[in-house]
Amino acid sequence: MKRFVIPISYLIHPSFQDLLSQSEEEFRYDHPMGGLTIPCSDDVFQNITSHLNSL
């Protein structure tokens, strides 16, 4: 598992909203260290954030 830091502006993008919804369903945002676990592969996450970076 890797840790990523993303711009807050990504949080309103529909692609990222989908990832957040999946995370809520799977993990209920319950993380003792204050982080958020996104249930997708590193490659998928990097592709989405790369696309958002180019907007």
Buried (B, 14 or more C-beta within 10 A) or exposed (E): EEEEEEEEEBEEBEEBEEBBEEBEEEEEEEEEEEEEEBEBEEEEBEEBBEEBEEE
